[in-house]
Amino acid sequence: MPVGLRSALTLERPGARMGADRVALLAAVGRTGSISAAAREVGLSYKAAWDGVQAMNNIFASPLVSAAPGGRAGGGATLTPAGEKVIAAFTAIQEGLERVVSSLDSQIDLDPGDILWSLMMKTSARNTYRATVTAVTESPVSAEVRMDIGGGQTLTSVITGQSAAGMGLAPGIEVFALVKSSFVILARGEELGALSVRNRLSGTVTGRTDGPVNSEIVLDLGGDKTLAATITRESAEALALAPGDSATALIKSSHVILALP
C-alpha cells in the first residue's frame, strides 16, 4: 500500500454530503453546547459552522441540532437523538472502512488517485430538503408533485410526466427537493393576498448578509428547517428585512427540482 494512504469516508446524495468534517462539527456542538464554540474548536468561521448545521438539519428527516441563533457570542445548541445516532453510525462505518482498507493492504496495491469515495452526484442548489411525496397529479405532458418537507411546510413541484414516471413518484416516496437561492422571491409578512406563485413558505428572518450587489436572507421555517434567498441589495434595502421580521418566501413550482435519494 502506498505510503500515506488512509481511508476517508464521505457519503453523498443529491444535495447532501456527510463527511468527517461535518461529523466533527456535530460532535463539537454536542461537547460545547454552542455553534460558535464548536466553530472555534473545529477551525471554522461562525457562518460556515451555522450554514453546515442548517444544511444538515434540512436534509435529514429529523433535525440533528436544536439551536437558538446567538451570533458570534453564541446561542444554545444541543444534539437531538437523531444527531447522536448520525455520529454513532458514521463512526461505525468509518471504523469498518478502515478495517477493509487494512485488509486490502496485504492483497492489492491501491492507488489513492484511483479511489472515489462517492455515492451520488453533488448539487449547487443552496436549499435542499428531504421531503415525502403526499400527492401526484399527472397529465399527458406534466405532473404536479406535492410534498411535505416538515415543520408544517409543504412544497409543490411541476415536472415533466416522463420524469415523474421514470422516478416512480407516488405518495409516500421520499425525495430531495432542491431550490436555488436565486429562485426565491421574498415578501414582508405572511398575508399577501392572491398571487399566482404556488409555493409560499412563511418564516422568521434569522440572518442577513449584505454584499455590494446582492444580499442573502435566511429564514427559519420552523422545525429546524431554514431557507436561504439571494436577492438584490436594493431589494433588501427596500424590504428592510432584519432578524426577527416575518417574511414569506415565494417559489414557482417549476423552480423546484426533484431528485431521488
C-alpha positions as CSV (number, residue, x, y, z in Angstrom):
1,M,0.0,0.0,0.0
2,P,1.5,3.4,-0.9
3,V,2.9,5.4,1.9
4,G,0.4,7.8,3.4
5,L,-2.7,6.1,2.1
6,R,-5.6,6.4,4.6
7,S,-9.3,5.6,4.5
8,A,-11.6,8.6,4.2
9,L,-15.4,8.4,4.2
10,T,-17.7,10.8,2.5
11,L,-21.3,9.9,1.9
12,E,-23.0,11.9,-0.8
13,R,-26.5,12.1,-2.2
14,P,-28.2,14.8,-4.3
15,G,-27.7,18.0,-2.3
16,A,-26.4,16.1,0.7
17,R,-22.9,15.4,1.9
18,M,-21.7,14.0,5.2
19,G,-18.0,13.7,5.8
20,A,-15.7,13.6,8.8
21,D,-15.7,17.4,8.9
22,R,-19.4,17.7,9.4
23,V,-19.5,14.8,11.9
24,A,-16.7,16.6,13.8
25,L,-18.8,19.7,13.8
26,L,-21.8,17.8,15.2
27,A,-19.6,16.2,17.9
28,A,-18.2,19.6,18.9
29,V,-21.7,21.1,19.2
30,G,-22.5,18.2,21.5
31,R,-19.5,18.8,23.7
32,T,-19.7,22.6,23.8
33,G,-23.5,23.3,23.6
34,S,-22.8,26.2,21.2
35,I,-22.4,26.5,17.5
36,S,-19.9,29.4,17.9
37,A,-17.8,27.4,20.4
38,A,-18.0,24.4,18.1
39,A,-16.8,26.5,15.1
40,R,-13.8,27.6,17.1
41,E,-13.0,24.1,18.1
42,V,-13.0,22.7,14.5
43,G,-11.5,25.7,12.9
44,L,-14.5,27.1,11.0
45,S,-15.9,30.6,10.8
46,Y,-19.2,31.1,12.7
47,K,-21.1,31.5,9.4
48,A,-19.6,28.3,7.9
49,A,-20.5,26.3,11.0
50,W,-24.0,27.7,11.1
51,D,-24.5,27.0,7.4
52,G,-23.3,23.5,7.9
53,V,-25.7,22.9,10.8
54,Q,-28.6,24.4,8.7
55,A,-27.7,22.2,5.7
56,M,-27.7,19.0,7.9
57,N,-31.0,19.9,9.5
58,N,-32.6,20.5,6.1
59,I,-31.6,17.2,4.5
60,F,-32.3,14.8,7.4
61,A,-35.8,13.5,8.2
62,S,-35.3,14.8,11.7
63,P,-33.1,17.8,12.8
64,L,-29.6,16.8,14.0
65,V,-29.1,20.0,16.1
66,S,-31.6,22.1,18.0
67,A,-30.2,25.6,18.0
68,A,-31.1,29.1,19.0
69,P,-29.2,31.7,16.9
70,G,-27.0,33.8,19.1
71,G,-24.4,35.3,16.7
72,R,-20.7,35.1,17.4
73,A,-21.4,35.5,21.1
74,G,-23.1,32.1,21.0
75,G,-26.6,30.7,21.3
76,G,-27.6,27.5,22.9
77,A,-27.3,24.4,20.8
78,T,-27.8,20.7,21.6
79,L,-27.7,17.5,19.6
80,T,-31.0,15.8,19.1
81,P,-31.3,12.0,19.4
82,A,-31.0,11.8,15.6
83,G,-27.8,13.8,15.7
84,E,-26.3,11.4,18.2
85,K,-27.3,8.4,16.0
86,V,-25.7,10.0,12.9
87,I,-22.4,10.4,14.8
88,A,-22.6,6.8,16.0
89,A,-23.5,5.4,12.6
90,F,-20.8,7.4,10.8
91,T,-18.2,6.3,13.3
92,A,-19.1,2.7,12.9
93,I,-19.0,3.0,9.1
94,Q,-15.6,4.8,9.2
95,E,-14.1,2.1,11.5
96,G,-15.4,-0.6,9.2
97,L,-13.9,1.2,6.2
98,E,-10.5,1.4,7.9
99,R,-10.6,-2.4,8.6
100,V,-11.4,-3.0,4.9
101,V,-8.5,-0.9,3.7
102,S,-6.2,-2.5,6.2
103,S,-7.2,-5.9,4.9
104,L,-6.7,-4.9,1.3
105,D,-3.2,-3.7,2.1
106,S,-2.0,-7.3,2.1
107,Q,-3.8,-8.2,-1.1
108,I,-3.5,-5.4,-3.7
109,D,-1.6,-2.2,-4.4
110,L,-4.1,0.7,-4.0
111,D,-3.5,4.0,-5.8
112,P,-5.3,6.8,-3.9
113,G,-5.8,8.7,-7.1
114,D,-8.0,5.8,-8.5
115,I,-10.3,5.6,-5.5
116,L,-13.5,7.7,-5.4
117,W,-15.5,7.6,-2.2
118,S,-18.7,9.0,-3.6
119,L,-22.2,7.5,-3.7
120,M,-24.1,10.0,-5.9
121,M,-23.9,13.4,-7.6
122,K,-23.5,16.8,-6.0
123,T,-25.7,19.8,-6.5
124,S,-25.0,23.5,-6.2
125,A,-28.6,24.3,-5.1
126,R,-28.4,26.1,-1.7
127,N,-31.8,24.9,-0.4
128,T,-32.2,21.1,-0.3
129,Y,-34.9,19.4,1.7
130,R,-35.7,15.8,2.4
131,A,-39.4,15.5,1.6
132,T,-42.2,13.0,1.4
133,V,-44.5,13.0,-1.6
134,T,-48.1,13.4,-0.5
135,A,-49.8,13.6,-3.9
136,V,-49.1,13.3,-7.6
137,T,-51.4,14.7,-10.2
138,E,-50.4,13.6,-13.7
139,S,-51.3,14.9,-17.2
140,P,-50.1,13.9,-20.6
141,V,-47.3,16.5,-20.5
142,S,-46.5,17.3,-16.9
143,A,-47.0,16.1,-13.3
144,E,-47.7,18.1,-10.2
145,V,-45.9,16.7,-7.2
146,R,-46.9,17.9,-3.7
147,M,-44.6,17.2,-0.8
148,D,-44.3,17.6,3.0
149,I,-40.8,19.0,4.0
150,G,-41.5,19.0,7.7
151,G,-42.1,21.9,10.1
152,G,-45.6,22.3,8.8
153,Q,-44.3,23.4,5.4
154,T,-45.1,22.0,2.0
155,L,-43.7,22.4,-1.5
156,T,-45.2,21.7,-4.9
157,S,-43.1,20.9,-8.0
158,V,-44.2,20.7,-11.6
159,I,-42.0,18.4,-13.7
160,T,-42.5,16.5,-16.9
161,G,-44.7,13.5,-16.9
162,Q,-41.9,11.4,-18.3
163,S,-39.6,12.4,-15.3
164,A,-42.3,11.6,-12.8
165,A,-42.9,8.2,-14.3
166,G,-39.2,7.5,-14.6
167,M,-38.7,8.4,-10.9
168,G,-41.6,6.3,-9.8
169,L,-43.1,9.1,-7.8
170,A,-46.1,8.3,-5.7
171,P,-47.4,9.2,-2.2
172,G,-45.1,8.0,0.5
173,I,-41.9,8.2,-1.7
174,E,-39.0,10.1,-0.2
175,V,-37.3,12.7,-2.5
176,F,-35.0,15.6,-2.3
177,A,-36.5,19.0,-3.2
178,L,-33.9,21.5,-4.5
179,V,-34.4,25.2,-4.8
180,K,-31.7,27.6,-5.9
181,S,-31.5,30.6,-3.6
182,S,-31.7,33.0,-6.6
183,F,-35.1,31.4,-7.4
184,V,-36.6,32.6,-4.2
185,I,-38.8,35.8,-4.1
186,L,-39.2,37.4,-0.7
187,A,-42.1,39.5,0.7
188,R,-42.6,41.0,4.1
189,G,-45.2,39.4,6.4
190,E,-47.4,36.5,5.8
191,E,-50.8,37.8,4.4
192,L,-50.0,38.5,0.8
193,G,-53.4,38.2,-0.9
194,A,-53.9,36.5,-4.3
195,L,-50.8,35.6,-6.2
196,S,-50.0,33.1,-8.9
197,V,-46.9,31.7,-7.2
198,R,-47.8,28.2,-5.9
199,N,-45.3,27.8,-3.1
200,R,-45.4,30.1,0.0
201,L,-43.1,29.3,2.9
202,S,-43.6,31.6,5.8
203,G,-40.8,32.1,8.4
204,T,-38.8,34.5,10.5
205,V,-35.6,36.2,9.3
206,T,-32.6,34.9,11.3
207,G,-29.8,36.4,9.3
208,R,-29.0,38.9,6.6
209,T,-25.6,39.2,4.8
210,D,-25.2,42.2,2.5
211,G,-22.8,42.3,-0.4
212,P,-22.1,45.1,-2.9
213,V,-24.8,43.8,-5.3
214,N,-26.8,41.1,-3.6
215,S,-28.0,40.2,-0.1
216,E,-28.5,36.8,1.4
217,I,-31.6,36.4,3.7
218,V,-32.0,33.3,5.8
219,L,-35.5,32.4,7.1
220,D,-36.3,30.0,9.9
221,L,-39.2,27.9,8.6
222,G,-39.9,26.1,11.8
223,G,-39.0,22.5,12.8
224,D,-35.3,23.5,12.5
225,K,-35.7,23.9,8.7
226,T,-34.2,27.0,7.0
227,L,-34.3,28.7,3.6
228,A,-31.8,31.0,2.0
229,A,-32.7,33.6,-0.5
230,T,-30.4,35.7,-2.7
231,I,-31.9,39.0,-3.7
232,T,-30.5,42.3,-4.9
233,R,-29.1,44.6,-2.3
234,E,-31.6,47.2,-3.5
235,S,-34.5,44.9,-2.9
236,A,-33.2,44.0,0.6
237,E,-33.0,47.7,1.5
238,A,-36.5,48.3,0.1
239,L,-37.9,45.4,2.2
240,A,-35.9,46.5,5.2
241,L,-35.7,42.9,6.4
242,A,-33.9,42.3,9.6
243,P,-33.6,39.4,12.1
244,G,-36.9,38.9,13.8
245,D,-39.1,40.1,11.0
246,S,-41.7,37.9,9.5
247,A,-41.3,37.1,5.8
248,T,-42.7,34.8,3.1
249,A,-40.6,33.0,0.5
250,L,-42.4,32.7,-2.9
251,I,-41.2,29.9,-5.2
252,K,-42.6,28.9,-8.6
253,S,-43.4,25.2,-8.8
254,S,-41.4,25.0,-11.9
255,H,-38.3,26.1,-9.9
256,V,-38.5,23.2,-7.5
257,I,-36.2,20.4,-8.8
258,L,-36.7,16.8,-7.5
259,A,-34.1,14.1,-7.0
260,L,-34.2,10.6,-5.6
261,P,-32.1,9.5,-2.6
